[in-house]
C-alpha cells in the first residue's frame, strides 16, 4: 500500500483518525463508481447545516442513490 509509510506520522492521533476517514470515503466512492472529487465537493460544503438525523443521506451509497433518482426524474 502506497500510503503506509507516508502516513506513519500523521501529526497526532486525531489527525490519523481523520485521514483514515477521508481515505475510507475515497475508497468507498471508487468501489461504488462515484467520482470522489465530485462526492466530496457536494457533501463537504453543506455539512455545517446538515441535520445529524439525516446523516445517512451523505453516505456514499445513499448519495449515489439520490443522485441516480434525481437524474432519472430530470
mmJSON file of the N, C-alpha and C atoms, coordinates in Angstrom:
{"data_MODEL":{"atom_site":{
"group_PDB":["ATOM","ATOM","ATOM","ATOM","ATOM","ATOM","ATOM","ATOM","ATOM","ATOM","ATOM","ATOM","ATOM","ATOM","ATOM","ATOM","ATOM","ATOM","ATOM","ATOM","ATOM","ATOM","ATOM","ATOM","ATOM","ATOM","ATOM","ATOM","ATOM","ATOM","ATOM","ATOM","ATOM","ATOM","ATOM","ATOM","ATOM","ATOM","ATOM","ATOM","ATOM","ATOM","ATOM","ATOM","ATOM","ATOM","ATOM","ATOM","ATOM","ATOM","ATOM","ATOM","ATOM","ATOM","ATOM","ATOM","ATOM","ATOM","ATOM","ATOM","ATOM","ATOM","ATOM","ATOM","ATOM","ATOM","ATOM","ATOM","ATOM","ATOM","ATOM","ATOM","ATOM","ATOM","ATOM","ATOM","ATOM","ATOM","ATOM","ATOM","ATOM","ATOM","ATOM","ATOM","ATOM","ATOM","ATOM","ATOM","ATOM","ATOM","ATOM","ATOM","ATOM","ATOM","ATOM","ATOM","ATOM","ATOM","ATOM","ATOM","ATOM","ATOM","ATOM","ATOM","ATOM","ATOM","ATOM","ATOM","ATOM","ATOM","ATOM","ATOM","ATOM","ATOM","ATOM","ATOM","ATOM","ATOM","ATOM","ATOM","ATOM","ATOM","ATOM","ATOM","ATOM","ATOM","ATOM","ATOM","ATOM","ATOM","ATOM","ATOM","ATOM","ATOM","ATOM","ATOM","ATOM","ATOM","ATOM","ATOM","ATOM","ATOM","ATOM","ATOM","ATOM","ATOM","ATOM","ATOM","ATOM","ATOM","ATOM","ATOM","ATOM","ATOM","ATOM","ATOM","ATOM","ATOM","ATOM","ATOM","ATOM","ATOM","ATOM","ATOM","ATOM","ATOM","ATOM","ATOM","ATOM","ATOM","ATOM","ATOM","ATOM","ATOM","ATOM","ATOM","ATOM","ATOM","ATOM","ATOM","ATOM","ATOM","ATOM","ATOM","ATOM","ATOM","ATOM","ATOM","ATOM","ATOM","ATOM","ATOM","ATOM","ATOM","ATOM","ATOM","ATOM","ATOM","ATOM","ATOM","ATOM","ATOM","ATOM","ATOM","ATOM","ATOM","ATOM","ATOM","ATOM","ATOM","ATOM","ATOM","ATOM","ATOM","ATOM","ATOM","ATOM","ATOM","ATOM","ATOM","ATOM","ATOM"],
"id":[1,2,3,4,5,6,7,8,9,10,11,12,13,14,15,16,17,18,19,20,21,22,23,24,25,26,27,28,29,30,31,32,33,34,35,36,37,38,39,40,41,42,43,44,45,46,47,48,49,50,51,52,53,54,55,56,57,58,59,60,61,62,63,64,65,66,67,68,69,70,71,72,73,74,75,76,77,78,79,80,81,82,83,84,85,86,87,88,89,90,91,92,93,94,95,96,97,98,99,100,101,102,103,104,105,106,107,108,109,110,111,112,113,114,115,116,117,118,119,120,121,122,123,124,125,126,127,128,129,130,131,132,133,134,135,136,137,138,139,140,141,142,143,144,145,146,147,148,149,150,151,152,153,154,155,156,157,158,159,160,161,162,163,164,165,166,167,168,169,170,171,172,173,174,175,176,177,178,179,180,181,182,183,184,185,186,187,188,189,190,191,192,193,194,195,196,197,198,199,200,201,202,203,204,205,206,207,208,209,210,211,212,213,214,215,216,217,218,219,220,221,222],
"type_symbol":["N","C","C","N","C","C","N","C","C","N","C","C","N","C","C","N","C","C","N","C","C","N","C","C","N","C","C","N","C","C","N","C","C","N","C","C","N","C","C","N","C","C","N","C","C","N","C","C","N","C","C","N","C","C","N","C","C","N","C","C","N","C","C","N","C","C","N","C","C","N","C","C","N","C","C","N","C","C","N","C","C","N","C","C","N","C","C","N","C","C","N","C","C","N","C","C","N","C","C","N","C","C","N","C","C","N","C","C","N","C","C","N","C","C","N","C","C","N","C","C","N","C","C","N","C","C","N","C","C","N","C","C","N","C","C","N","C","C","N","C","C","N","C","C","N","C","C","N","C","C","N","C","C","N","C","C","N","C","C","N","C","C","N","C","C","N","C","C","N","C","C","N","C","C","N","C","C","N","C","C","N","C","C","N","C","C","N","C","C","N","C","C","N","C","C","N","C","C","N","C","C","N","C","C","N","C","C","N","C","C","N","C","C","N","C","C","N","C","C","N","C","C"],
"label_atom_id":["N","CA","C","N","CA","C","N","CA","C","N","CA","C","N","CA","C","N","CA","C","N","CA","C","N","CA","C","N","CA","C","N","CA","C","N","CA","C","N","CA","C","N","CA","C","N","CA","C","N","CA","C","N","CA","C","N","CA","C","N","CA","C","N","CA","C","N","CA","C","N","CA","C","N","CA","C","N","CA","C","N","CA","C","N","CA","C","N","CA","C","N","CA","C","N","CA","C","N","CA","C","N","CA","C","N","CA","C","N","CA","C","N","CA","C","N","CA","C","N","CA","C","N","CA","C","N","CA","C","N","CA","C","N","CA","C","N","CA","C","N","CA","C","N","CA","C","N","CA","C","N","CA","C","N","CA","C","N","CA","C","N","CA","C","N","CA","C","N","CA","C","N","CA","C","N","CA","C","N","CA","C","N","CA","C","N","CA","C","N","CA","C","N","CA","C","N","CA","C","N","CA","C","N","CA","C","N","CA","C","N","CA","C","N","CA","C","N","CA","C","N","CA","C","N","CA","C","N","CA","C","N","CA","C","N","CA","C","N","CA","C","N","CA","C","N","CA","C","N","CA","C","N","CA","C","N","CA","C"],
"label_alt_id":[null,null,null,null,null,null,null,null,null,null,null,null,null,null,null,null,null,null,null,null,null,null,null,null,null,null,null,null,null,null,null,null,null,null,null,null,null,null,null,null,null,null,null,null,null,null,null,null,null,null,null,null,null,null,null,null,null,null,null,null,null,null,null,null,null,null,null,null,null,null,null,null,null,null,null,null,null,null,null,null,null,null,null,null,null,null,null,null,null,null,null,null,null,null,null,null,null,null,null,null,null,null,null,null,null,null,null,null,null,null,null,null,null,null,null,null,null,null,null,null,null,null,null,null,null,null,null,null,null,null,null,null,null,null,null,null,null,null,null,null,null,null,null,null,null,null,null,null,null,null,null,null,null,null,null,null,null,null,null,null,null,null,null,null,null,null,null,null,null,null,null,null,null,null,null,null,null,null,null,null,null,null,null,null,null,null,null,null,null,null,null,null,null,null,null,null,null,null,null,null,null,null,null,null,null,null,null,null,null,null,null,null,null,null,null,null,null,null,null,null,null,null],
"label_comp_id":["UNK","UNK","UNK","UNK","UNK","UNK","UNK","UNK","UNK","UNK","UNK","UNK","UNK","UNK","UNK","UNK","UNK","UNK","UNK","UNK","UNK","UNK","UNK","UNK","UNK","UNK","UNK","UNK","UNK","UNK","UNK","UNK","UNK","UNK","UNK","UNK","UNK","UNK","UNK","UNK","UNK","UNK","UNK","UNK","UNK","UNK","UNK","UNK","UNK","UNK","UNK","UNK","UNK","UNK","UNK","UNK","UNK","UNK","UNK","UNK","UNK","UNK","UNK","UNK","UNK","UNK","UNK","UNK","UNK","UNK","UNK","UNK","UNK","UNK","UNK","UNK","UNK","UNK","UNK","UNK","UNK","UNK","UNK","UNK","UNK","UNK","UNK","UNK","UNK","UNK","UNK","UNK","UNK","UNK","UNK","UNK","UNK","UNK","UNK","UNK","UNK","UNK","UNK","UNK","UNK","UNK","UNK","UNK","UNK","UNK","UNK","UNK","UNK","UNK","UNK","UNK","UNK","UNK","UNK","UNK","UNK","UNK","UNK","UNK","UNK","UNK","UNK","UNK","UNK","UNK","UNK","UNK","UNK","UNK","UNK","UNK","UNK","UNK","UNK","UNK","UNK","UNK","UNK","UNK","UNK","UNK","UNK","UNK","UNK","UNK","UNK","UNK","UNK","UNK","UNK","UNK","UNK","UNK","UNK","UNK","UNK","UNK","UNK","UNK","UNK","UNK","UNK","UNK","UNK","UNK","UNK","UNK","UNK","UNK","UNK","UNK","UNK","UNK","UNK","UNK","UNK","UNK","UNK","UNK","UNK","UNK","UNK","UNK","UNK","UNK","UNK","UNK","UNK","UNK","UNK","UNK","UNK","UNK","UNK","UNK","UNK","UNK","UNK","UNK","UNK","UNK","UNK","UNK","UNK","UNK","UNK","UNK","UNK","UNK","UNK","UNK","UNK","UNK","UNK","UNK","UNK","UNK"],
"label_asym_id":["A","A","A","A","A","A","A","A","A","A","A","A","A","A","A","A","A","A","A","A","A","A","A","A","A","A","A","A","A","A","A","A","A","A","A","A","A","A","A","A","A","A","A","A","A","A","A","A","A","A","A","A","A","A","A","A","A","A","A","A","A","A","A","A","A","A","A","A","A","A","A","A","A","A","A","A","A","A","A","A","A","A","A","A","A","A","A","A","A","A","A","A","A","A","A","A","A","A","A","A","A","A","A","A","A","A","A","A","A","A","A","A","A","A","A","A","A","A","A","A","A","A","A","A","A","A","A","A","A","A","A","A","A","A","A","A","A","A","A","A","A","A","A","A","A","A","A","A","A","A","A","A","A","A","A","A","A","A","A","A","A","A","A","A","A","A","A","A","A","A","A","A","A","A","A","A","A","A","A","A","A","A","A","A","A","A","A","A","A","A","A","A","A","A","A","A","A","A","A","A","A","A","A","A","A","A","A","A","A","A","A","A","A","A","A","A","A","A","A","A","A","A"],
"label_entity_id":["1","1","1","1","1","1","1","1","1","1","1","1","1","1","1","1","1","1","1","1","1","1","1","1","1","1","1","1","1","1","1","1","1","1","1","1","1","1","1","1","1","1","1","1","1","1","1","1","1","1","1","1","1","1","1","1","1","1","1","1","1","1","1","1","1","1","1","1","1","1","1","1","1","1","1","1","1","1","1","1","1","1","1","1","1","1","1","1","1","1","1","1","1","1","1","1","1","1","1","1","1","1","1","1","1","1","1","1","1","1","1","1","1","1","1","1","1","1","1","1","1","1","1","1","1","1","1","1","1","1","1","1","1","1","1","1","1","1","1","1","1","1","1","1","1","1","1","1","1","1","1","1","1","1","1","1","1","1","1","1","1","1","1","1","1","1","1","1","1","1","1","1","1","1","1","1","1","1","1","1","1","1","1","1","1","1","1","1","1","1","1","1","1","1","1","1","1","1","1","1","1","1","1","1","1","1","1","1","1","1","1","1","1","1","1","1","1","1","1","1","1","1"],
"label_seq_id":[1,1,1,2,2,2,3,3,3,4,4,4,5,5,5,6,6,6,7,7,7,8,8,8,9,9,9,10,10,10,11,11,11,12,12,12,13,13,13,14,14,14,15,15,15,16,16,16,17,17,17,18,18,18,19,19,19,20,20,20,21,21,21,22,22,22,23,23,23,24,24,24,25,25,25,26,26,26,27,27,27,28,28,28,29,29,29,30,30,30,31,31,31,32,32,32,33,33,33,34,34,34,35,35,35,36,36,36,37,37,37,38,38,38,39,39,39,40,40,40,41,41,41,42,42,42,43,43,43,44,44,44,45,45,45,46,46,46,47,47,47,48,48,48,49,49,49,50,50,50,51,51,51,52,52,52,53,53,53,54,54,54,55,55,55,56,56,56,57,57,57,58,58,58,59,59,59,60,60,60,61,61,61,62,62,62,63,63,63,64,64,64,65,65,65,66,66,66,67,67,67,68,68,68,69,69,69,70,70,70,71,71,71,72,72,72,73,73,73,74,74,74],
"pdbx_PDB_ins_code":[null,null,null,null,null,null,null,null,null,null,null,null,null,null,null,null,null,null,null,null,null,null,null,null,null,null,null,null,null,null,null,null,null,null,null,null,null,null,null,null,null,null,null,null,null,null,null,null,null,null,null,null,null,null,null,null,null,null,null,null,null,null,null,null,null,null,null,null,null,null,null,null,null,null,null,null,null,null,null,null,null,null,null,null,null,null,null,null,null,null,null,null,null,null,null,null,null,null,null,null,null,null,null,null,null,null,null,null,null,null,null,null,null,null,null,null,null,null,null,null,null,null,null,null,null,null,null,null,null,null,null,null,null,null,null,null,null,null,null,null,null,null,null,null,null,null,null,null,null,null,null,null,null,null,null,null,null,null,null,null,null,null,null,null,null,null,null,null,null,null,null,null,null,null,null,null,null,null,null,null,null,null,null,null,null,null,null,null,null,null,null,null,null,null,null,null,null,null,null,null,null,null,null,null,null,null,null,null,null,null,null,null,null,null,null,null,null,null,null,null,null,null],
"Cartn_x":[0.845,0.0,0.885,0.622,1.457,1.508,0.381,0.33,0.905,1.195,1.599,2.731,3.835,4.961,4.731,4.01,3.748,2.897,2.035,1.115,1.562,2.803,3.302,3.193,3.464,3.386,2.328,1.145,0.025,-0.057,0.878,0.868,0.272,-0.779,-1.431,-2.353,-2.816,-3.757,-5.019,-5.534,-6.758,-6.533,-5.357,-5.027,-5.028,-4.524,-4.537,-5.95,-6.799,-8.202,-8.9,-8.687,-9.333,-8.846,-7.554,-7.011,-7.62,-7.805,-8.4,-9.84,-10.579,-11.975,-12.032,-11.19,-11.18,-10.769,-9.735,-9.281,-10.382,-11.089,-12.19,-13.302,-13.634,-14.659,-14.231,-12.972,-12.478,-12.522,-12.072,-12.075,-13.503,-14.41,-15.804,-16.396,-16.103,-16.594,-16.085,-14.804,-14.235,-14.898,-15.161,-15.794,-17.228,-17.883,-19.26,-19.352,-18.206,-18.198,-18.518,-18.262,-18.518,-17.206,-17.249,-16.079,-15.866,-14.771,-14.567,-14.515,-13.962,-13.886,-15.277,-16.124,-17.496,-18.262,-18.087,-18.777,-18.35,-17.051,-16.564,-16.955,-16.892,-17.273,-18.751,-19.58,-21.012,-21.394,-20.645,-21.007,-20.38,-19.164,-18.454,-19.073,-19.461,-19.986,-21.207,-22.218,-23.409,-23.319,-22.194,-22.092,-22.462,-22.025,-22.365,-23.865,-24.657,-26.098,-26.926,-26.259,-26.983,-27.366,-28.634,-29.049,-28.463,-28.051,-27.486,-28.473,-29.749,-30.756,-30.818,-30.238,-30.253,-28.841,-27.938,-26.541,-26.386,-27.287,-27.22,-27.318,-27.945,-28.104,-26.776,-25.772,-24.484,-23.478,-23.896,-23.043,-22.932,-21.781,-21.606,-22.703,-23.121,-24.132,-25.463,-25.896,-27.172,-27.073,-25.927,-25.708,-25.851,-25.244,-25.334,-26.777,-27.485,-28.871,-29.73,-29.544,-30.297,-29.938,-28.658,-28.228,-28.825,-28.838,-29.401,-30.906,-31.606,-33.053,-33.304,-32.492,-32.632,-32.39,-31.401,-31.079,-32.222,-32.872,-33.981,-35.19,-35.425,-36.581,-36.416,-35.18,-34.947,-35.049],
"Cartn_y":[-1.186,0.0,1.242,2.135,3.315,4.197,4.425,5.367,4.868,3.604,3.029,3.797,3.992,4.719,6.222,6.716,8.151,8.633,7.772,8.173,7.706,7.256,6.768,7.844,9.074,10.192,11.176,11.079,11.922,13.206,13.434,14.65,14.417,13.656,13.349,12.155,11.612,10.507,10.946,12.115,12.619,12.877,13.373,13.582,12.269,11.221,9.894,9.38,9.592,9.169,9.904,11.201,11.983,11.553,11.296,10.816,9.481,8.601,7.294,7.433,8.368,8.584,9.067,10.034,10.556,9.465,8.704,7.626,6.59,6.27,5.311,5.812,7.092,7.657,7.6,7.924,7.909,6.497,5.515,4.134,3.639,3.983,3.586,4.177,5.446,6.083,5.344,5.034,4.342,2.986,2.264,0.947,1.042,2.149,2.344,3.028,3.361,4.02,5.498,6.117,7.541,8.301,9.444,10.316,10.904,10.535,11.015,12.542,13.205,14.666,15.277,14.77,15.283,15.019,13.819,13.465,14.399,14.529,15.359,16.823,17.313,18.706,18.935,17.961,18.097,17.916,17.108,16.757,17.673,18.121,18.88,20.252,20.952,22.317,22.397,21.541,21.68,20.988,20.387,19.662,20.514,21.77,22.549,22.732,22.701,22.929,21.656,20.545,19.287,18.672,18.318,17.747,16.356,16.106,14.807,13.67,13.951,12.905,12.4,13.147,12.759,12.504,12.089,11.899,10.786,9.822,8.731,9.197,10.329,10.857,11.228,11.483,11.887,10.743,9.544,8.369,8.092,7.64,7.467,6.651,5.546,4.694,5.436,6.08,6.804,8.052,8.712,9.888,9.497,8.362,7.892,7.553,6.897,6.527,7.779,8.79,10.033,10.723,10.715,11.322,10.582,9.244,8.457,8.712,8.813,9.089,10.476,11.445,12.804,12.836,12.076,12.052,11.431,10.42,9.768,10.695,11.433,12.334,13.557,13.944,15.16,14.939],
"Cartn_z":[0.0,0.0,0.0,-0.887,-1.067,0.168,0.81,1.922,3.219,3.326,4.61,5.275,4.586,5.179,5.17,4.182,4.114,5.273,5.803,6.864,8.236,8.334,9.61,10.676,10.298,11.234,10.733,11.268,10.827,11.638,12.519,13.328,14.701,14.766,16.04,15.842,16.94,16.859,16.127,16.461,15.821,14.336,13.984,12.575,11.807,12.44,11.826,11.626,12.622,12.505,11.372,11.29,10.23,8.848,8.744,7.478,7.078,8.055,7.785,7.315,7.891,7.481,6.033,5.691,4.32,3.339,3.694,2.823,2.628,3.689,3.618,2.689,2.787,1.907,0.443,0.176,-1.206,-1.779,-1.005,-1.48,-1.681,-0.771,-0.918,-2.192,-2.445,-3.673,-4.902,-4.92,-6.073,-6.286,-5.209,-5.328,-5.835,-5.529,-5.978,-7.342,-7.925,-9.226,-9.166,-8.02,-7.813,-7.959,-8.602,-8.66,-7.259,-6.566,-5.199,-5.085,-6.079,-6.044,-6.088,-6.955,-7.059,-5.772,-5.214,-3.964,-2.833,-2.628,-1.521,-1.705,-2.928,-3.186,-2.872,-3.175,-2.952,-1.486,-0.764,0.61,1.658,1.439,2.479,2.729,1.703,1.876,2.794,2.636,3.478,4.845,5.182,6.456,7.668,7.767,8.971,9.201,8.145,8.304,8.137,7.832,7.611,8.96,9.163,10.451,10.684,11.922,12.283,12.056,12.175,11.995,10.552,9.61,8.194,7.665,8.55,8.155,7.127,7.143,6.166,4.727,4.502,3.137,2.5,3.305,2.749,2.704,3.093,2.922,1.424,0.949,-0.5,-1.186,-0.609,-1.261,-1.391,-0.316,-0.36,-1.225,-1.2,-2.047,-3.511,-3.879,-5.266,-5.635,-4.724,-4.992,-5.212,-4.378,-4.545,-5.851,-6.212,-7.477,-8.66,-8.595,-9.686,-9.827,-8.714,-8.748,-9.326,-8.964,-9.482,-10.979,-11.439,-12.866,-13.673,-13.134,-13.828,-13.87,-12.775,-12.705,-13.613,-13.856,-14.637,-16.083],
"occupancy":[1.0,1.0,1.0,1.0,1.0,1.0,1.0,1.0,1.0,1.0,1.0,1.0,1.0,1.0,1.0,1.0,1.0,1.0,1.0,1.0,1.0,1.0,1.0,1.0,1.0,1.0,1.0,1.0,1.0,1.0,1.0,1.0,1.0,1.0,1.0,1.0,1.0,1.0,1.0,1.0,1.0,1.0,1.0,1.0,1.0,1.0,1.0,1.0,1.0,1.0,1.0,1.0,1.0,1.0,1.0,1.0,1.0,1.0,1.0,1.0,1.0,1.0,1.0,1.0,1.0,1.0,1.0,1.0,1.0,1.0,1.0,1.0,1.0,1.0,1.0,1.0,1.0,1.0,1.0,1.0,1.0,1.0,1.0,1.0,1.0,1.0,1.0,1.0,1.0,1.0,1.0,1.0,1.0,1.0,1.0,1.0,1.0,1.0,1.0,1.0,1.0,1.0,1.0,1.0,1.0,1.0,1.0,1.0,1.0,1.0,1.0,1.0,1.0,1.0,1.0,1.0,1.0,1.0,1.0,1.0,1.0,1.0,1.0,1.0,1.0,1.0,1.0,1.0,1.0,1.0,1.0,1.0,1.0,1.0,1.0,1.0,1.0,1.0,1.0,1.0,1.0,1.0,1.0,1.0,1.0,1.0,1.0,1.0,1.0,1.0,1.0,1.0,1.0,1.0,1.0,1.0,1.0,1.0,1.0,1.0,1.0,1.0,1.0,1.0,1.0,1.0,1.0,1.0,1.0,1.0,1.0,1.0,1.0,1.0,1.0,1.0,1.0,1.0,1.0,1.0,1.0,1.0,1.0,1.0,1.0,1.0,1.0,1.0,1.0,1.0,1.0,1.0,1.0,1.0,1.0,1.0,1.0,1.0,1.0,1.0,1.0,1.0,1.0,1.0,1.0,1.0,1.0,1.0,1.0,1.0,1.0,1.0,1.0,1.0,1.0,1.0,1.0,1.0,1.0,1.0,1.0,1.0],
"B_iso_or_equiv":[0.0,0.0,0.0,0.0,0.0,0.0,0.0,0.0,0.0,0.0,0.0,0.0,0.0,0.0,0.0,0.0,0.0,0.0,0.0,0.0,0.0,0.0,0.0,0.0,0.0,0.0,0.0,0.0,0.0,0.0,0.0,0.0,0.0,0.0,0.0,0.0,0.0,0.0,0.0,0.0,0.0,0.0,0.0,0.0,0.0,0.0,0.0,0.0,0.0,0.0,0.0,0.0,0.0,0.0,0.0,0.0,0.0,0.0,0.0,0.0,0.0,0.0,0.0,0.0,0.0,0.0,0.0,0.0,0.0,0.0,0.0,0.0,0.0,0.0,0.0,0.0,0.0,0.0,0.0,0.0,0.0,0.0,0.0,0.0,0.0,0.0,0.0,0.0,0.0,0.0,0.0,0.0,0.0,0.0,0.0,0.0,0.0,0.0,0.0,0.0,0.0,0.0,0.0,0.0,0.0,0.0,0.0,0.0,0.0,0.0,0.0,0.0,0.0,0.0,0.0,0.0,0.0,0.0,0.0,0.0,0.0,0.0,0.0,0.0,0.0,0.0,0.0,0.0,0.0,0.0,0.0,0.0,0.0,0.0,0.0,0.0,0.0,0.0,0.0,0.0,0.0,0.0,0.0,0.0,0.0,0.0,0.0,0.0,0.0,0.0,0.0,0.0,0.0,0.0,0.0,0.0,0.0,0.0,0.0,0.0,0.0,0.0,0.0,0.0,0.0,0.0,0.0,0.0,0.0,0.0,0.0,0.0,0.0,0.0,0.0,0.0,0.0,0.0,0.0,0.0,0.0,0.0,0.0,0.0,0.0,0.0,0.0,0.0,0.0,0.0,0.0,0.0,0.0,0.0,0.0,0.0,0.0,0.0,0.0,0.0,0.0,0.0,0.0,0.0,0.0,0.0,0.0,0.0,0.0,0.0,0.0,0.0,0.0,0.0,0.0,0.0,0.0,0.0,0.0,0.0,0.0,0.0],
"pdbx_formal_charge":[null,null,null,null,null,null,null,null,null,null,null,null,null,null,null,null,null,null,null,null,null,null,null,null,null,null,null,null,null,null,null,null,null,null,null,null,null,null,null,null,null,null,null,null,null,null,null,null,null,null,null,null,null,null,null,null,null,null,null,null,null,null,null,null,null,null,null,null,null,null,null,null,null,null,null,null,null,null,null,null,null,null,null,null,null,null,null,null,null,null,null,null,null,null,null,null,null,null,null,null,null,null,null,null,null,null,null,null,null,null,null,null,null,null,null,null,null,null,null,null,null,null,null,null,null,null,null,null,null,null,null,null,null,null,null,null,null,null,null,null,null,null,null,null,null,null,null,null,null,null,null,null,null,null,null,null,null,null,null,null,null,null,null,null,null,null,null,null,null,null,null,null,null,null,null,null,null,null,null,null,null,null,null,null,null,null,null,null,null,null,null,null,null,null,null,null,null,null,null,null,null,null,null,null,null,null,null,null,null,null,null,null,null,null,null,null,null,null,null,null,null,null],
"auth_seq_id":[1,1,1,2,2,2,3,3,3,4,4,4,5,5,5,6,6,6,7,7,7,8,8,8,9,9,9,10,10,10,11,11,11,12,12,12,13,13,13,14,14,14,15,15,15,16,16,16,17,17,17,18,18,18,19,19,19,20,20,20,21,21,21,22,22,22,23,23,23,24,24,24,25,25,25,26,26,26,27,27,27,28,28,28,29,29,29,30,30,30,31,31,31,32,32,32,33,33,33,34,34,34,35,35,35,36,36,36,37,37,37,38,38,38,39,39,39,40,40,40,41,41,41,42,42,42,43,43,43,44,44,44,45,45,45,46,46,46,47,47,47,48,48,48,49,49,49,50,50,50,51,51,51,52,52,52,53,53,53,54,54,54,55,55,55,56,56,56,57,57,57,58,58,58,59,59,59,60,60,60,61,61,61,62,62,62,63,63,63,64,64,64,65,65,65,66,66,66,67,67,67,68,68,68,69,69,69,70,70,70,71,71,71,72,72,72,73,73,73,74,74,74],
"auth_comp_id":["UNK","UNK","UNK","UNK","UNK","UNK","UNK","UNK","UNK","UNK","UNK","UNK","UNK","UNK","UNK","UNK","UNK","UNK","UNK","UNK","UNK","UNK","UNK","UNK","UNK","UNK","UNK","UNK","UNK","UNK","UNK","UNK","UNK","UNK","UNK","UNK","UNK","UNK","UNK","UNK","UNK","UNK","UNK","UNK","UNK","UNK","UNK","UNK","UNK","UNK","UNK","UNK","UNK","UNK","UNK","UNK","UNK","UNK","UNK","UNK","UNK","UNK","UNK","UNK","UNK","UNK","UNK","UNK","UNK","UNK","UNK","UNK","UNK","UNK","UNK","UNK","UNK","UNK","UNK","UNK","UNK","UNK","UNK","UNK","UNK","UNK","UNK","UNK","UNK","UNK","UNK","UNK","UNK","UNK","UNK","UNK","UNK","UNK","UNK","UNK","UNK","UNK","UNK","UNK","UNK","UNK","UNK","UNK","UNK","UNK","UNK","UNK","UNK","UNK","UNK","UNK","UNK","UNK","UNK","UNK","UNK","UNK","UNK","UNK","UNK","UNK","UNK","UNK","UNK","UNK","UNK","UNK","UNK","UNK","UNK","UNK","UNK","UNK","UNK","UNK","UNK","UNK","UNK","UNK","UNK","UNK","UNK","UNK","UNK","UNK","UNK","UNK","UNK","UNK","UNK","UNK","UNK","UNK","UNK","UNK","UNK","UNK","UNK","UNK","UNK","UNK","UNK","UNK","UNK","UNK","UNK","UNK","UNK","UNK","UNK","UNK","UNK","UNK","UNK","UNK","UNK","UNK","UNK","UNK","UNK","UNK","UNK","UNK","UNK","UNK","UNK","UNK","UNK","UNK","UNK","UNK","UNK","UNK","UNK","UNK","UNK","UNK","UNK","UNK","UNK","UNK","UNK","UNK","UNK","UNK","UNK","UNK","UNK","UNK","UNK","UNK","UNK","UNK","UNK","UNK","UNK","UNK"],
"auth_asym_id":["A","A","A","A","A","A","A","A","A","A","A","A","A","A","A","A","A","A","A","A","A","A","A","A","A","A","A","A","A","A","A","A","A","A","A","A","A","A","A","A","A","A","A","A","A","A","A","A","A","A","A","A","A","A","A","A","A","A","A","A","A","A","A","A","A","A","A","A","A","A","A","A","A","A","A","A","A","A","A","A","A","A","A","A","A","A","A","A","A","A","A","A","A","A","A","A","A","A","A","A","A","A","A","A","A","A","A","A","A","A","A","A","A","A","A","A","A","A","A","A","A","A","A","A","A","A","A","A","A","A","A","A","A","A","A","A","A","A","A","A","A","A","A","A","A","A","A","A","A","A","A","A","A","A","A","A","A","A","A","A","A","A","A","A","A","A","A","A","A","A","A","A","A","A","A","A","A","A","A","A","A","A","A","A","A","A","A","A","A","A","A","A","A","A","A","A","A","A","A","A","A","A","A","A","A","A","A","A","A","A","A","A","A","A","A","A","A","A","A","A","A","A"],
"auth_atom_id":["N","CA","C","N","CA","C","N","CA","C","N","CA","C","N","CA","C","N","CA","C","N","CA","C","N","CA","C","N","CA","C","N","CA","C","N","CA","C","N","CA","C","N","CA","C","N","CA","C","N","CA","C","N","CA","C","N","CA","C","N","CA","C","N","CA","C","N","CA","C","N","CA","C","N","CA","C","N","CA","C","N","CA","C","N","CA","C","N","CA","C","N","CA","C","N","CA","C","N","CA","C","N","CA","C","N","CA","C","N","CA","C","N","CA","C","N","CA","C","N","CA","C","N","CA","C","N","CA","C","N","CA","C","N","CA","C","N","CA","C","N","CA","C","N","CA","C","N","CA","C","N","CA","C","N","CA","C","N","CA","C","N","CA","C","N","CA","C","N","CA","C","N","CA","C","N","CA","C","N","CA","C","N","CA","C","N","CA","C","N","CA","C","N","CA","C","N","CA","C","N","CA","C","N","CA","C","N","CA","C","N","CA","C","N","CA","C","N","CA","C","N","CA","C","N","CA","C","N","CA","C","N","CA","C","N","CA","C","N","CA","C","N","CA","C","N","CA","C","N","CA","C","N","CA","C","N","CA","C"],
"pdbx_PDB_model_num":[1,1,1,1,1,1,1,1,1,1,1,1,1,1,1,1,1,1,1,1,1,1,1,1,1,1,1,1,1,1,1,1,1,1,1,1,1,1,1,1,1,1,1,1,1,1,1,1,1,1,1,1,1,1,1,1,1,1,1,1,1,1,1,1,1,1,1,1,1,1,1,1,1,1,1,1,1,1,1,1,1,1,1,1,1,1,1,1,1,1,1,1,1,1,1,1,1,1,1,1,1,1,1,1,1,1,1,1,1,1,1,1,1,1,1,1,1,1,1,1,1,1,1,1,1,1,1,1,1,1,1,1,1,1,1,1,1,1,1,1,1,1,1,1,1,1,1,1,1,1,1,1,1,1,1,1,1,1,1,1,1,1,1,1,1,1,1,1,1,1,1,1,1,1,1,1,1,1,1,1,1,1,1,1,1,1,1,1,1,1,1,1,1,1,1,1,1,1,1,1,1,1,1,1,1,1,1,1,1,1,1,1,1,1,1,1,1,1,1,1,1,1]
}}}
